Amino acid sequence: MAFQNWLKNHNSLSKKLFHLLTVTLLTLSLPLAFLLFCRLVRFHYLHAFLPLSTPLPSILSADRIFLLVLISLISTAAFFDNLLGKSILLPTKSSGLSAAWFVLCALQIGMALGIDQGTEISIDASSLGLRRSLWCRLMFFLGLHTAMIQWSKVAVKPVVDDTVFGAPMEENWSERIAMAVSFGGLWWWRLRDEAESPAMVAENMMELLIDPTMADFCGLALYYLIVAIGFVKILRSFVWFLKFLLRERKEESSSQFSQFKGIEVV
């Protein structure tokens, strides 16, 4: 009996650890896909100026567009979710869960198509031009983290919960801490040096009087869309803080008024 209880607890713990690891890794697929997209953008930009003997593989051009579309859709959904204060998607329904499966698999396929070439490109994005201001980089950091958390809630966690436990599970602090630490490590390792590539490439092309392609313009728009997500996040936090202060002040005033009224009655 004791052995059966130990085995049951051990299996439950193993399942929870597997769930935590799977959710964290699949959640990181969004910033990793953006990192790969940044490297493909730089690869296309440098390929136009360097006398390379081999032509640009068409699969990389298609993969850049594919990743751009997927990341843009996810970031746009995260922007409206934070702007409205509620999720516009319903992943708990069967149709929403199927869509989450589709987008999750599509993102993994997009990363797999360009990961071989992307790992070979490790040029510092600062060589492409001037870095953004600290305030802009901070908003981008918050925006990408917010988009990643929204991506986890809408797509990753419903899929993993349904696969591992067969039912939706409440998010706990261990998942939040694991995702925050993992994203912070990824940012410090590569993202902080390469995340500005889409904006720098498009601006450099315009400075050199080279007509940017539609994909270059969309990459520039994607960068500032993520910055906008960070700005909305900061604005909502500021509004929440003001409401908190006003509520505390109102409760304090009500308490003082009640005490004054009680003394007056006596």
Sequence and secondary structure as in RCSB ss.txt:
>XXXX:A:sequence
MAFQNWLKNHNSLSKKLFHLLTVTLLTLSLPLAFLLFCRLVRFHYLHAFLPLSTPLPSILSADRIFLLVLISLIS
TAAFFDNLLGKSILLPTKSSGLSAAWFVLCALQIGMALGIDQGTEISIDASSLGLRRSLWCRLMFFLGLHTAMIQ
WSKVAVKPVVDDTVFGAPMEENWSERIAMAVSFGGLWWWRLRDEAESPAMVAENMMELLIDPTMADFCGLALYYL
IVAIGFVKILRSFVWFLKFLLRERKEESSSQFSQFKGIEVV
>XXXX:A:secstr
 HHHHHHHHHHHHHHHHHHHHHHHHHHTHHHHHHHHHHHHHHHHHHHTTS  SS   HHHHHHHHHHHHHHHHHH
HHHHHHHHHTS S  TTSHHHHHHHHHHHHHHHHHHHHHHHHHTT    GGGGS    HHHHHHHHHHHHHHHHH
HIIIIIHHHHHHHHTSS     HHHHHHHHHHHHHHIIIIIHHHTTHHHHHHHHHHHTT    HHHHHHHHHHHH
HHHHHHHHHHHHHHHHHHHHHHHHHHHHHHHHHHHHHHHH 
